[in-house]
Amino acid sequence: MKINTNKMTFQYCILQGAYWASFCIIYSFATVFLLDRGFSNSQIGVIIAAGNILGVVLQPVFASIVDWSKTITLHKLTGILAAIMALLVLFLYVLPNLFFAVVLLFLMTDTLLQVIQPLINSVSVYYVNKGINVDFGAARGIGSLSYAAASYLLGGLVERYGCSVILVAGFLMVTIISATVFSMPIIKEAAEEVCAKSLQDTPSHTISQESKEKESIIFFIGRYKYFMLTLAGITLIFSFHNMNNSYMIQIITNVGGTSADLGRLLAIAAITEIPVMFLFSRIVKHVKSSALLVVSSVFFILKAFGYFAAGNIALMTIAAVMQMGSFAIYIPASVYYVNEVMEERDKFKGQALMTGTNTLGGVIGSLLGGFLIDQAGVSVMNLAGLVMAVSGAVLVFLFVFRQKPVSNI
């Protein structure tokens, strides 16, 4: 099959752009939407935390379906889940404002939003492993740009037309995700199909399949123990990262800033991500993904220290610029790293676990940050964030290089 690489990259850019616009609309504007539906702040916190927890649990489950199923492909599963999200958002729009109905529908939508993230990341890995150079860094840069644009535009639209526009925009974006992924081709090579068919007719294949089905997570952890320890470090780092993001307005007001300063800092952070992600495909040719994860961990420490030590908005701006070396490098580097250290049968599960650590960090950071602010103040929360960032970076440094790459591409 002849594939137009430029067209494929363009399609993948649309996929990443639509996903991160959806993430902004559904997740970042969740508080605005739920407050409008009459929920309290504490209820909103529980709903969002529950969505993150379910996402962590279900990400590897759905990824395992792709790893082992002969009929459910990565593209098909991603497209179906996005279509289900579109229906859930539509139900939220048309159904009456009933407490339990809103909770259930929004919780399911938030959970699926978390679940499809590693699947969308894995789409690029799928094509790279087929010899098609889809530029993940450029696509993820488009994702950051889409997030920034969605945030800016939706803020004005909500103010003008009300919170129902959140659901309209969300429905549009997740529909684009589903349509785009279904339009992307499945690469089937004749030689692989013949080989697969011959294997299916042999008793050894049957035994192999049975052993795969019986394999437990314990064997997976044993095979990738250093990978799992690296994930522990990343979880700590993202506990800081998400705590910092969730309570940024409190951090800013603690040094005399305003909501206008919040918007400016978020814009600076988003803008610094874009060039790094666009250039990442060139960077990773010269620097190993494992080394880039260490570099990003160091920048997370610098970012944490910057917010801890900053006594004014100017110094916080410097801390925000650290986004270009922390989050901007981590996101594409983590995808490449999983692809390099996982055997073919485990790649999708590995992507799900990597994304799951980010989501788990969101749960820890949100719950811990709120508790620390209420009980001890913003400065103590910032100190806790610095401790978590340093501890996580140490774990990454100790174990990320010890999980050896495999030759399965």
Secondary structure, DSSP 4 states (H G I P E B T S, - for coil): ----HHHHHHHHHHHHHHHHHHHIIIIITHHHHHHHTT--HHHHHHHHHHHHHHHHHHHHHHHHHHHH-SS--HHHHHHHHHHHHHHHHHHHHHS---HHHHHHHHHHHHHHHHHHHHHHHHHHHHHHHTT----HHHHHHHHHHHHHHHHHHHHHHHHHH-THHHHHHHHHHHHHHHHHHHHSPP---HHHHHHHHHHHTSHHHHHHHHHHHH--HHHHHHHTHHHHHHHHHHHHHHHHHHHHHHTHHHHHHHTT--HHHHHHHHHHHHHHHHHHHHHHHHHHHHS-HHHHHHHHHHHHHHHHHHHHH--SHHHHHHHHHGGGTTHHHHHHHHHHHHHHHS-GGGHHHHHHHHHHHHHHHHHHHHHHHHHHHHHT-HHHHHHHHHHHHHHHHHHHHHHTTTS------
